[in-house]
Amino acid sequence: TRSVLLVHSSQHGRQYSRGLTSFCPWIPAFAGMTALSRGYVWSQGVPMGLYTRQKIENWVSDFCGSDAVLSLSTGIREYAPELLTTFLVAACEARDVEPEEIEEPDLKPALLKLARLQLPASVKLEVPALCGEMLADLESQGRLSGGRVLGAYVRALKEAFAEDASGKPKPITRPGSRIGRNDPCPCGSGRKYKKCCGND
């Protein structure tokens, strides 16, 4: 968490912060909050801008009302607005960027965040396809450069998503096969392992 000391300047109608961020525009929504609420919100770190959140919700709304979503099942379409908004917000928060600046490293943690949500199993399986479809559509709308590539990357994370969604730990496997006592010794001596290096 970041603690930020705030000083409001009524003369300029702006809010200055000293700490990790040097300047932050006055956010009108904060005016209605109590001093305690404002302090709590800012102690958790600088929140996502209202316009950024609104932009994401508009993009998601446009996608959910388009023909691009028709290739997906009706089950996933019902959950699409919430899932996609959560996905894009998490991707933006990964590096504190705007939605049009999202890159590959931002997507995996955002997708895995969705894996922890309580969803029907049939819906969960389609989440990577839904997010990939949205990213590809954003490129065709001229909103996200490289959206098709990012969409393909998200679809390729399907196995990692399913593994995380199952909640089961991944089994540990050895990189190579185990050496038997009667196998030739790997040191190259030509003797059996049990008579050479395995004789310790």
PyMOL commands that set and color helices and strands:
alter all, ss='L'
color gray80, all
select helices_A, chain A and resi 28-32+35-43+50-64+67-71+74-95+99-101+104-115+121-125+127-140+147-156+158-166+193-195+197-199
alter helices_A, ss='H'
color red, helices_A
select strands_A, chain A and resi 5-9+14-18
alter strands_A, ss='S'
color yellow, strands_A
deselect
rebuild
show_as cartoon
